Amino acid sequence: MSTDAESLPDPSRRRRAPRIKARLHELYFGNSAKSVRFRLTVIAIDLVMVAFFIATPLLRETPAFLIIDYTMALILAADLAARAYASDRFGEWLKRPVTWIDIFVLVTLLFPFWLFNLAFLRVLRLWTLVHSEFFWRTVGRRYDETRWEDVTRAAATLVTFIFVMTGFVYTSFARTEGIDGYIDALYFTIATLTTTGFGDITLPGTWGRVISIVTMLTGITLFVRLAQALFRPYKVRFPCPTCGLQRHDVDAVHCKACGVLLNIPNDDEH
């Protein structure tokens, strides 16, 4: 009986797969200088992608729109596949809301005209990026667990809300009274969010009033949160070994909750 050599599995291929997985895992989760540079490149591409999402309504009619759109889709698909392969627990990775947001963004990129009315939700990728461990393990190595983390998170949430609401207003009320384009929708959102209320652009009907109310209330809340992050007394994150209280004054010696002696590391070297 003859054996067909071509039908047998390639041993070198079987050995190569674990090496590729280990390499990807090191790049995405490792602490080496090369891994950090790789993740910084990924984050820079993510920010360029978010900028494209924000500018999509202005670029949609340009000849290069589809080229840029499908290029972004290819990059995002490659990133998702690499993250999935590098993950130790694929099931847990797949269950994460961040993963589903990225998959949704990918689908809107693959069908840019059919799903254009949902494209404004792509900006949620900015929120998921800035609130991810991936971001703070890379960009925030020097600023993690500090005031800068709180300020950056609050600012990213505010910016994300502004452009999600702008996209929703543009999609829902385009070419109605006052909303002639994306800039008009952005102008209305910021004017309403800041409660300036010039009144030169208003949304028609009961639904328009509801959107205005939600924008004002949410905007005030997000501004207050950003102000608190900027001006409240700075506290370090150091879990109390007894009661678990997370935040303490920089010069705290005892936990305010239970009184146990603390040993908060000094970060002067940063």
C-alpha positions in Angstrom: 0.0 0.0 0.0 1.4 3.3 -1.0 1.1 6.4 1.1 0.2 9.7 -0.5 2.8 12.1 1.1 0.8 15.1 0.1 -2.1 14.0 2.2 -0.1 13.8 5.4 0.0 16.9 7.7 3.1 19.0 7.5 5.0 18.7 10.8 6.7 22.1 10.3 3.3 23.7 9.9 2.1 22.2 13.2 5.1 23.5 15.0 4.8 26.9 13.3 1.3 27.6 14.6 2.1 27.7 18.3 5.1 29.9 17.6 2.9 32.4 15.7 0.3 32.3 18.5 3.0 32.9 21.2 4.5 35.7 19.1 1.2 37.5 18.7 0.4 37.0 22.4 3.8 38.7 23.3 3.1 41.6 20.9 -0.4 42.2 22.3 0.2 41.5 25.9 3.9 41.5 26.6 6.0 44.2 28.3 9.1 44.3 26.1 10.0 47.5 24.2 9.2 45.9 20.9 5.7 44.9 22.2 5.1 48.4 23.4 6.1 49.9 20.0 3.8 47.5 18.3 0.8 48.4 20.5 1.6 52.1 20.1 1.4 51.6 16.3 -2.0 49.8 16.7 -3.3 52.6 18.9 -2.1 55.2 16.4 -4.0 53.3 13.6 -7.1 53.1 15.8 -7.0 56.9 16.3 -6.7 57.4 12.5 -9.6 55.0 12.1 -11.7 57.0 14.6 -10.9 60.2 12.8 -12.1 58.6 9.6 -15.3 57.6 11.3 -15.9 61.2 12.4 -15.2 62.6 9.0 -17.2 59.9 7.1 -20.3 62.1 6.4 -18.0 64.7 4.8 -16.0 62.1 2.8 -18.8 59.9 1.6 -19.2 61.6 -1.8 -15.5 61.7 -2.6 -13.9 59.2 -5.0 -11.5 57.9 -2.4 -14.2 57.1 0.1 -14.6 53.4 -0.7 -10.9 52.8 -1.0 -10.3 54.2 2.5 -13.4 52.4 3.9 -12.3 49.0 2.7 -8.7 49.6 3.7 -10.0 50.3 7.2 -12.1 47.2 7.1 -9.1 45.1 6.1 -7.0 46.5 8.9 -9.7 46.0 11.5 -10.4 42.4 10.3 -6.6 41.6 10.6 -6.5 43.2 14.0 -9.5 41.2 15.2 -8.2 37.9 13.8 -4.8 38.5 15.5 -6.4 39.4 18.8 -8.6 36.3 18.7 -5.7 34.0 17.8 -3.5 35.6 20.5 -6.1 35.3 23.2 -5.6 32.6 25.8 -9.4 32.2 26.3 -11.2 32.7 23.0 -14.6 32.2 24.5 -14.1 35.0 27.1 -12.6 37.3 24.4 -15.7 36.7 22.2 -18.1 37.5 25.0 -16.5 40.9 25.7 -18.7 43.9 24.7 -15.6 45.6 23.1 -15.3 42.6 20.8 -18.9 42.9 19.6 -18.5 46.6 19.1 -15.5 46.0 16.9 -17.4 43.3 14.9 -20.2 45.7 14.4 -17.8 48.4 13.2 -16.3 45.9 10.8 -19.7 45.0 9.4 -20.5 48.7 8.8 -17.2 49.1 7.0 -17.9 46.1 4.7 -21.4 47.5 3.8 -20.8 51.3 4.0 -23.9 52.3 1.9 -26.4 49.7 3.2 -25.6 50.4 6.8 -24.8 54.1 6.5 -27.6 55.1 9.0 -25.8 53.1 11.7 -22.3 54.3 10.8 -22.3 57.0 13.5 -22.1 54.2 16.1 -18.5 53.5 14.9 -17.3 56.4 17.1 -17.9 54.1 20.1 -14.6 52.6 19.2 -12.9 55.7 20.7 -14.7 55.0 24.0 -13.7 51.3 24.0 -10.1 52.1 23.1 -9.5 54.7 25.9 -11.3 52.5 28.5 -9.4 49.4 27.6 -6.5 47.8 29.5 -4.7 47.5 26.1 -4.6 51.4 25.9 -3.4 52.0 29.5 -1.0 49.1 29.5 0.7 50.9 26.6 0.1 54.7 26.5 -0.7 54.9 30.2 2.3 53.1 31.6 3.5 56.4 33.1 0.1 57.8 33.8 -1.9 54.8 34.8 -3.6 55.0 38.2 -3.3 58.8 38.2 -5.4 61.9 37.6 -4.5 61.7 33.9 -6.3 58.4 33.5 -9.5 59.8 35.0 -9.3 63.0 32.9 -8.6 61.1 29.7 -11.5 58.7 30.3 -13.9 61.5 31.0 -12.8 63.5 28.0 -13.1 60.5 25.7 -16.6 59.8 27.0 -17.6 63.4 26.3 -16.1 63.4 22.8 -17.7 60.1 22.0 -21.1 61.3 23.1 -20.8 64.5 21.1 -20.1 62.6 17.8 -22.5 59.8 18.4 -25.3 62.4 19.0 -24.1 64.4 16.0 -24.3 61.3 13.8 -27.7 60.4 15.2 -29.1 63.9 14.6 -27.6 64.0 11.1 -29.0 60.6 10.2 -32.5 61.2 11.7 -33.0 64.9 10.8 -30.9 65.6 7.7 -32.5 67.9 5.3 -35.2 68.9 7.7 -35.6 72.5 9.0 -32.2 73.8 10.0 -30.2 70.6 9.5 -28.7 70.9 6.0 -25.5 69.0 6.6 -23.2 67.3 9.1 -21.7 70.6 10.4 -25.2 71.8 11.2 -25.8 68.7 13.2 -22.5 69.1 15.1 -23.4 72.8 15.7 -26.8 71.9 17.1 -25.4 69.1 19.3 -22.7 71.3 20.9 -25.1 74.3 21.4 -27.7 72.0 23.0 -25.1 70.0 25.1 -23.7 73.2 26.5 -27.2 74.6 27.1 -26.3 77.7 25.1 -29.5 77.4 23.2 -29.2 79.9 20.4 -32.4 78.7 18.9 -31.3 79.2 15.3 -31.4 75.4 14.7 -34.1 73.3 16.4 -35.3 69.7 15.8 -39.0 69.5 14.7 -41.7 67.6 16.6 -41.9 65.8 19.9 -39.1 63.4 19.0 -36.8 66.4 18.4 -37.6 67.8 21.8 -36.9 64.5 23.4 -33.5 64.3 21.7 -32.7 67.9 22.8 -33.6 67.1 26.4 -31.5 63.9 26.5 -28.5 65.8 24.9 -28.7 68.6 27.5 -29.0 66.3 30.5 -26.3 63.9 29.4 -24.0 66.8 28.4 -24.3 68.5 31.8 -23.5 65.2 33.5 -20.5 64.5 31.3 -19.2 68.1 31.8 -19.5 67.7 35.6 -17.7 64.4 35.5 -14.8 66.0 33.5 -14.7 68.9 35.9 -14.5 66.6 38.8 -11.7 64.7 37.2 -9.8 67.9 36.6 -10.3 69.7 39.9 -11.1 67.2 42.7 -8.2 66.5 45.1 -5.9 63.9 43.6 -5.9 60.5 45.1 -3.9 57.4 44.3 -5.3 54.0 43.7 -4.0 51.6 46.3 -6.3 48.9 47.6 -6.4 48.7 51.4 -5.3 45.2 52.4 -8.0 45.0 55.1 -11.2 46.8 53.8 -10.4 47.1 50.1 -10.8 50.9 49.9 -9.3 51.7 46.5 -8.5 55.5 46.7 -6.4 57.2 49.3 -4.7 60.6 49.7 -1.2 60.8 48.3 0.4 61.2 51.7 -2.1 58.9 53.5 -0.5 56.8 56.3 -3.7 55.1 57.6 -6.8 54.0 55.7 -9.7 56.4 56.3 -12.2 53.5 56.3 -10.6 51.1 58.7 -7.5 52.8 60.1 -5.0 50.1 59.0 -1.5 51.2 58.3 -0.8 51.7 54.6 2.4 51.4 52.6 1.7 53.4 49.5 4.7 53.3 47.0 6.3 56.6 46.1 6.1 57.4 42.4 8.7 60.1 42.3 10.9 58.1 39.9 8.1 58.6 37.2 
